[in-house]
Amino acid sequence: MMRMVLIALGLLALTPARAADASSALQAGLTAYAAADYGAARRALRPLADRGSAVAETLMGVMSAKGQGRRADPATAVGWWLRAANRGYAPAQLALAKAMAAGRGVSRDAGKAWVWARLAAGAGGDTAAEAAALADALGRGFSGAELARLEEERAAWRPWM
């Protein structure tokens, strides 16, 4: 949990006073989420997500996908994960890859799912092994030429600033 707080603070790039407020809000959101108080989690995390916290965006996506605190909305979940994934946040990249592979909340696209899974795997961390396994499974459905094209797309990807 503390790792998520540190990542969020780095991504928010806030002044020290605002960083402390953001850290408090993120901690409140994570605590509420862990306690299954999804309404409180949403109230704490939404402003952070709106300001670009990849951790908050990812959790907003999880709550949207699972219907935690509201009716499940897979398309909204994909929107949140796409924002966080484009910031380079590996857990969001993996969540987005899974959604694209399954066609949940977005049109099924195994190629884009492979790219996002490879990006998540390359970031290391807790999600790397799961992301690599997903990319390997998806990759079996492509020719060598298709994989080369997708690898070029992955290599050219850059996070939002």
Buried (B, 14 or more C-beta within 10 A) or exposed (E): EEEBBEBBBEBBEBEEEEBEBBBEBBBBBBBBBEEEBBEBBBBBBBBBBEBBBBBBBBBBBBBBBEEBBEEBBBEBBBBBBBBBBBBBBBBBBBBBBBBBBEEBBBEEBBBBBBBBBBBBBBBEBEBBEBBBEBBEBBBEEBEEEBBEEBBEBBEEBEEEE
